[in-house]
Amino acid sequence: MINWNAQFTQLIRRSNPTLWGNWTLSSEVSPGAVGILDPLTGAFKLIADAIPGVSPGNFIRNSVSSDWDTMSSEVSRTESEVDLGAEVTDPETGVTAKAGMEIAWKFGREGSMVSKCALDSELVLNNPDAVVADHLDWLVQRAVQSGMGSDKGIAQGFGIITSVLYARSGLNVGSMANDNTFSLKGSASAVQKMVGEVKGKGSFTSASSSKSVDKHLWPSEAGVVAKNSAPLAYTFASFDGRLLLPRWITHISAYQLVISNAHGGTYIVDATLQYDTPRGRKTANGTASGGLSVTFGDIPLDASNLELELGFRGVMTTEKHHLQWKSPRGQWISGVRHVDLYGVWPGDTRAVDAEAGLA
């Protein structure tokens, strides 16, 4: 059985690695909502609509580009003018016309999908650290009641939705068969507005497919405009004990820093990593010769102020590079960070933070 939400999440993470998908456009996904998130399926189970005392004043509304167009590589799109057989009206403007538009998506294989929407805005929980600090005991209590906590705190997977990306209109469609087609028809202006190609509130007059599809349209009914926006994707903060893990996307027991000298470099590189913990400053050392890597594992989740010094050994001198991370909890979302080393003796040397693209 296809897990559409898991596939959708992986698809949108090609451009935004922190987002979770809301394939079904479930209204339970809302900023500040408390619940349990399964990292394998992306399913969100609502526990509480919001933390007590959290109000609309705790949220910031950001404008976003209206363009949202993501689909599997096996999907192609066509559009054409069609005769709808009768005059059709754009329900937003009241303009009536005989000519209509059909947008069709062809799915090459079972499991391929398309998401095409007119984005509205992003609603973000302001200063989640302060919100959590003021209500941590309440959150621990709710986690315990849900089987996701103990006297030591909260288990990863229980947490808070910290932001939601909303769509004015659009569609999520997945093919349940090979060589399938899904199409949307309506007045040209209404259909173009629905998929975000023209500003306004979109709609459609009919939707059809040649074979079975899993579809979620907004508005969900033909001939009307949506009264509100639909939650399309979101970010989530979880916990490890009483430690907040912002932008959580997977279970992490410890952080790892992988330093790779396997990119054609010939220098021997000495690496020194230092970081702060509530238990004091820690230091670790390693060496990566040409073609090899060194990994600093078991970096605790509460580590901060990481400083990496890299010394590229020369004959007479050592050329040094420095990289810093204030907090892995906010930056190393997958739990692993990679630093790539470059340089052929006696030429220039580089150390690149692979995830950030910074040298």
Summary of the structure (lengths in Angstrom):
residues: 359
radius of gyration: 25.0
end to end distance: 43.7
largest distance: 84.8
contacts: 1162
relative contact order: 0.14
helix: 11%
strand: 49%
